[in-house]
Amino acid sequence: MVYGINSKRLSFFSILFLVLLWNILNDYFGMSLSLISVVLLMAVGLGSIRFKLEMNKDHFVYHMQFFQITLFKRHIYPGQIKQLKFVRVGWNEKGAIIKVNKGFNIRLIVLDSQRAYDDVMGFAHDHEIPIFKTRDYLILEKMK
C-alpha cells in the first residue's frame, strides 16, 4: 500500500524562505518581472516536493519525489528499526516516527489516510518492533 505524507514543516519553511528571498532580492534589484518569475518558479518547485510511504509485508519504502522524479528512496527493513513512536500532532491528528539504527528518523506526520497508522502498528506487531505511544496519543485514541 502506498500512502502520501503531507509535510507541514516543508510548507512552512518554503513560504518563509520565499518571503525572505523576495525581500532581499527586491531590496537589491527593485521590482522587476524577472524577479517575480524567479520567485514564482521557486515556489512551484518547492511546492512540488512530495513524500510517500510504501508498505510491503517485509519492509517500508520511503520516497521523496519532485513531480514524478524520485529524489530519495530508502528501504527500511525491520532489523533496521529501533522503535516506532506514535505521537499526537496538532489538535486532532496522529503521527508516527520510525526510529532507525543508522541515519535519520522517518517522520510519518499527517499521513493521507488515518488507517495507515493502524497498518504501521500491525507491521510493528508482526515483526516484533518495540512500540511507544505518548500520553497525548493515547488520549487521541480514546477520543476516536
C-alpha positions as CSV (number, residue, x, y, z in Angstrom):
1,M,0.0,0.0,0.0
2,V,1.2,3.5,-0.8
3,Y,0.4,6.4,1.5
4,G,1.0,10.1,0.9
5,I,2.6,12.3,3.6
6,N,1.6,15.9,3.9
7,S,4.7,17.8,5.1
8,K,3.6,20.8,7.1
9,R,7.2,21.7,8.0
10,L,8.3,21.9,4.4
11,S,5.4,24.1,3.5
12,F,6.1,26.5,6.4
13,F,9.8,26.7,5.8
14,S,9.4,27.1,2.0
15,I,7.0,30.0,2.5
16,L,9.3,31.6,5.0
17,F,12.3,31.1,2.6
18,L,10.4,32.6,-0.3
19,V,9.3,35.7,1.7
20,L,12.8,36.3,2.8
21,L,14.2,35.8,-0.7
22,W,11.6,38.1,-2.1
23,N,12.5,40.9,0.4
24,I,16.3,40.5,-0.2
25,L,16.1,40.4,-4.0
26,N,13.6,43.3,-4.0
27,D,16.0,45.5,-2.0
28,Y,18.9,44.8,-4.3
29,F,17.3,44.7,-7.7
30,G,14.0,46.5,-7.3
31,M,10.6,45.3,-8.6
32,S,11.1,43.5,-11.9
33,L,9.4,40.9,-14.0
34,S,12.4,38.6,-13.8
35,L,12.4,38.7,-10.0
36,I,8.7,37.8,-9.9
37,S,9.2,34.9,-12.3
38,V,12.2,33.5,-10.4
39,V,10.4,33.6,-7.0
40,L,7.2,32.0,-8.6
41,L,9.3,29.3,-10.2
42,M,10.9,28.5,-6.9
43,A,7.5,28.5,-5.2
44,V,6.2,25.9,-7.8
45,G,9.4,23.9,-7.4
46,L,9.2,23.8,-3.6
47,G,5.5,23.1,-3.7
48,S,6.1,20.1,-6.0
49,I,8.1,18.0,-3.5
50,R,6.0,15.1,-2.3
51,F,6.7,12.3,0.3
52,K,5.3,8.8,0.1
53,L,5.4,5.7,2.3
54,E,5.1,2.3,0.6
55,M,4.3,-0.5,2.9
56,N,5.2,-4.1,1.9
57,K,4.9,-7.2,4.0
58,D,8.6,-7.3,4.9
59,H,9.7,-3.7,4.6
60,F,8.9,0.0,4.2
61,V,10.0,2.2,1.3
62,Y,10.2,5.9,1.9
63,H,10.1,8.1,-1.3
64,M,10.8,11.8,-1.7
65,Q,9.7,13.0,-5.2
66,F,9.9,16.1,-7.2
67,F,6.9,15.9,-9.6
68,Q,7.2,12.3,-10.6
69,I,11.0,12.1,-10.3
70,T,12.3,10.2,-7.3
71,L,14.9,12.3,-5.5
72,F,15.4,10.0,-2.5
73,K,14.3,6.4,-1.9
74,R,15.0,4.4,1.3
75,H,14.2,0.8,2.0
76,I,13.7,0.2,5.8
77,Y,13.7,-3.4,7.0
78,P,12.5,-4.5,10.5
79,G,16.1,-5.2,11.6
80,Q,17.0,-1.5,11.0
81,I,14.1,-0.2,13.1
82,K,14.8,0.6,16.8
83,Q,11.4,1.7,17.7
84,L,8.1,3.0,16.4
85,K,6.9,6.1,18.3
86,F,3.3,7.2,17.9
87,V,2.7,10.9,18.7
88,R,-0.1,13.5,18.6
89,V,0.4,16.3,16.1
90,G,-1.6,19.4,16.4
91,W,-5.1,19.3,17.9
92,N,-6.6,16.2,16.4
93,E,-4.1,14.4,14.2
94,K,-2.0,11.3,14.6
95,G,1.7,10.9,13.8
96,A,4.3,8.2,13.9
97,I,8.1,8.4,13.9
98,I,10.2,5.4,12.7
99,K,13.4,5.5,14.8
100,V,16.2,3.7,12.8
101,N,19.6,2.4,14.0
102,K,21.6,4.4,11.4
103,G,20.6,7.5,9.6
104,F,17.8,10.0,10.1
105,N,14.5,9.1,11.6
106,I,11.5,8.9,9.3
107,R,8.6,11.2,10.3
108,L,5.2,9.9,9.3
109,I,3.3,13.0,10.3
110,V,-0.1,13.6,8.8
111,L,-0.5,10.6,6.5
112,D,-3.3,10.9,4.0
113,S,-5.2,8.0,5.4
114,Q,-5.8,7.6,9.2
115,R,-6.0,3.8,8.5
116,A,-2.3,4.0,7.7
117,Y,-1.3,4.3,11.4
118,D,-3.2,1.0,12.1
119,D,-1.3,-0.6,9.3
120,V,2.1,0.7,10.6
121,M,1.1,-0.6,14.1
122,G,0.2,-4.0,12.6
123,F,3.5,-4.1,10.8
124,A,5.3,-3.5,14.1
125,H,3.3,-6.3,15.8
126,D,4.0,-8.7,13.0
127,H,7.8,-8.0,13.1
128,E,8.0,-7.6,16.9
129,I,9.2,-4.0,16.7
130,P,9.0,-2.0,20.0
131,I,6.1,0.5,20.1
132,F,5.9,3.6,22.2
133,K,2.8,5.7,22.4
134,T,2.9,9.1,24.0
135,R,0.3,10.1,26.6
136,D,-1.3,12.6,24.2
137,Y,-1.6,9.9,21.5
138,L,-3.4,7.6,24.0
139,I,-5.8,10.4,24.7
140,L,-6.4,10.8,21.0
141,E,-7.0,7.1,20.6
142,K,-9.7,7.1,23.4
143,M,-11.5,10.1,21.7
144,K,-12.0,8.2,18.4
